[in-house]
Amino acid sequence: MRARANEPPPADDPAVAPTPTFDDFYHAHFRSVTTQLCAYTGDLGLAQDLAQEAFCRALARWEKLVRYDDPVAWVRQVAWNLARSRWRRLRTARDHLLRQRQVEPEVPGPTPDRVAIDRALATLPPNQRRAVVLHYLADLTVAQIAAQEEVPEGTVKSWLHRGRAALAARLDESTEEVRDVRP
């Protein structure tokens, strides 16, 4: 008995192979597609994402795709296209950002004097360092520093005096080192 048009063949016909399910197809080919994409992209996480997206697209077309001679070739091509599209989008975004970036004026590096001062400041005790920075760099008065630090004005004056003395000694040492280096 032959099947009529528009009717599926009888189940007991040995000439007709059973149609594979999408789950079987997915489990049989996901690892190999991911491995190929990983070799192509150099990133396993990205390869897994691309393979997953390609298989999701295959699932949406499974009834048609299952009749192809090589459905995994279709999935592989879709995944590779997704990878190329991603790279194109990233390149376009990078180029756009580079065009939008304003050119910053070149700022010269610190001078040797600035480096010496920073090194000397770093050696001061925290209270003295804060007092010197607040007084000389932030332009606060002794009274303002005393109020901020919640100490008497005499304490701030002491910190400033000791801090200046320590800085002078350290900066004199560093200038002597510089003089020794020069011919």
C-alpha positions as CSV (number, residue, x, y, z in Angstrom):
1,M,0.0,0.0,0.0
2,R,1.4,3.4,-1.0
3,A,0.8,6.6,0.9
4,R,-1.3,9.2,-0.8
5,A,-0.1,12.7,-1.5
6,N,-0.1,15.0,1.6
7,E,-0.1,12.0,3.9
8,P,2.9,10.8,5.9
9,P,4.3,7.5,4.9
10,P,3.4,4.5,7.0
11,A,5.4,4.1,10.2
12,D,6.5,0.6,9.3
13,D,8.1,1.6,6.0
14,P,11.9,0.8,6.5
15,A,12.9,3.1,3.6
16,V,11.9,6.2,5.5
17,A,14.3,7.3,8.2
18,P,12.8,8.8,11.3
19,T,13.0,12.6,11.5
20,P,15.6,13.7,14.1
21,T,14.3,15.9,16.9
22,F,15.8,19.3,17.5
23,D,17.0,18.2,20.9
24,D,19.0,15.3,19.4
25,F,20.4,17.6,16.7
26,Y,21.4,20.2,19.4
27,H,23.1,17.7,21.6
28,A,24.9,16.0,18.7
29,H,26.3,19.3,17.2
30,F,26.5,22.0,19.9
31,R,30.0,21.1,21.1
32,S,31.5,20.8,17.6
33,V,30.0,24.2,16.5
34,T,31.2,25.8,19.7
35,T,34.7,24.4,19.3
36,Q,34.9,25.7,15.7
37,L,33.7,29.2,16.8
38,C,36.1,29.2,19.7
39,A,39.0,28.6,17.3
40,Y,37.6,31.4,15.1
41,T,37.0,34.0,17.8
42,G,39.6,33.0,20.4
43,D,37.0,33.4,23.2
44,L,35.1,30.4,24.6
45,G,32.3,32.4,26.2
46,L,31.7,34.3,23.0
47,A,31.7,31.1,21.0
48,Q,29.1,29.6,23.3
49,D,26.9,32.6,23.0
50,L,27.2,32.6,19.2
51,A,26.5,28.9,19.0
52,Q,23.5,29.3,21.3
53,E,22.1,32.1,19.2
54,A,22.5,30.1,16.0
55,F,20.8,27.1,17.5
56,C,17.9,29.3,18.7
57,R,17.5,30.5,15.2
58,A,17.6,27.0,13.9
59,L,14.9,26.0,16.4
60,A,12.6,28.6,15.0
61,R,13.0,27.1,11.5
62,W,13.4,23.5,12.5
63,E,10.5,22.1,10.4
64,K,12.1,23.5,7.3
65,L,15.8,23.1,8.4
66,V,15.4,19.4,9.2
67,R,14.8,18.7,5.5
68,Y,18.2,20.2,4.5
69,D,21.0,17.9,3.4
70,D,23.3,19.4,6.1
71,P,21.4,21.4,8.7
72,V,24.6,21.8,10.9
73,A,26.2,23.7,8.0
74,W,23.3,26.1,8.1
75,V,23.8,26.6,11.9
76,R,27.6,27.0,11.5
77,Q,27.1,29.6,8.8
78,V,24.6,31.6,10.9
79,A,27.0,31.5,13.9
80,W,29.9,32.7,11.7
81,N,27.8,35.5,10.3
82,L,26.8,36.5,13.9
83,A,30.5,36.6,14.8
84,R,31.3,38.8,11.8
85,S,28.4,41.1,12.5
86,R,29.5,41.5,16.1
87,W,33.0,42.4,15.0
88,R,31.6,44.9,12.5
89,R,29.5,46.5,15.2
90,L,32.4,46.7,17.6
91,R,34.7,48.2,14.9
92,T,32.0,50.7,14.0
93,A,31.4,51.7,17.6
94,R,35.2,52.0,18.2
95,D,35.6,54.2,15.1
96,H,32.7,56.4,16.2
97,L,34.2,56.8,19.7
98,L,37.5,57.7,18.2
99,R,35.9,60.3,16.0
100,Q,34.0,61.7,19.0
101,R,36.9,61.8,21.4
102,Q,38.2,65.2,21.9
103,V,42.0,65.6,21.7
104,E,43.2,66.4,25.2
105,P,46.0,68.9,25.3
106,E,49.3,67.2,26.2
107,V,50.2,67.9,29.8
108,P,53.8,67.9,30.7
109,G,55.0,65.5,33.4
110,P,56.0,66.6,36.8
111,T,59.2,68.6,37.2
112,P,62.0,67.3,39.2
113,D,61.2,69.9,41.9
114,R,57.6,68.6,42.1
115,V,58.8,65.0,42.4
116,A,61.2,66.0,45.2
117,I,58.4,67.9,47.1
118,D,56.0,65.0,46.7
119,R,58.6,62.6,48.1
120,A,59.4,64.9,51.0
121,L,55.7,65.4,51.8
122,A,55.2,61.7,51.8
123,T,57.8,61.3,54.6
124,L,56.0,63.7,57.0
125,P,53.7,62.4,59.7
126,P,50.0,62.6,58.7
127,N,49.2,65.6,60.9
128,Q,52.1,67.7,59.7
129,R,51.4,66.7,56.1
130,R,47.7,67.7,56.3
131,A,48.6,71.0,57.9
132,V,51.2,71.9,55.3
133,V,48.9,70.8,52.4
134,L,45.9,72.7,53.8
135,H,47.9,75.8,54.5
136,Y,50.1,76.1,51.4
137,L,48.1,74.3,48.8
138,A,44.5,74.9,49.9
139,D,45.3,78.4,51.2
140,L,43.5,77.8,54.6
141,T,44.4,80.0,57.5
142,V,45.7,78.5,60.8
143,A,42.3,79.2,62.4
144,Q,40.5,77.4,59.5
145,I,42.8,74.4,59.8
146,A,42.4,74.3,63.6
147,A,38.6,74.4,63.2
148,Q,38.6,71.6,60.5
149,E,41.0,69.4,62.5
150,E,39.3,70.2,65.8
151,V,42.6,71.1,67.5
152,P,43.9,74.4,69.1
153,E,45.6,76.9,66.8
154,G,48.8,76.4,68.7
155,T,48.8,72.7,67.7
156,V,48.4,73.7,64.0
157,K,51.3,76.2,64.3
158,S,53.4,73.5,65.8
159,W,52.5,71.1,63.0
160,L,53.3,73.7,60.4
161,H,56.7,74.6,62.0
162,R,57.8,71.0,62.3
163,G,56.5,70.2,58.9
164,R,58.4,73.1,57.3
165,A,61.6,72.2,59.1
166,A,61.4,68.5,58.1
167,L,60.6,69.5,54.5
168,A,63.5,72.0,54.4
169,A,65.9,69.3,55.7
170,R,64.7,66.7,53.2
171,L,64.7,69.0,50.3
172,D,68.2,70.2,51.1
173,E,69.3,66.5,51.1
174,S,67.7,65.9,47.7
175,T,69.4,69.0,46.2
176,E,72.7,67.9,47.5
177,E,72.1,64.5,45.8
178,V,71.4,66.4,42.6
179,R,74.5,68.5,42.9
180,D,76.6,65.3,43.5
181,V,75.3,63.8,40.3
182,R,76.2,66.7,38.1
183,P,79.7,67.0,36.8
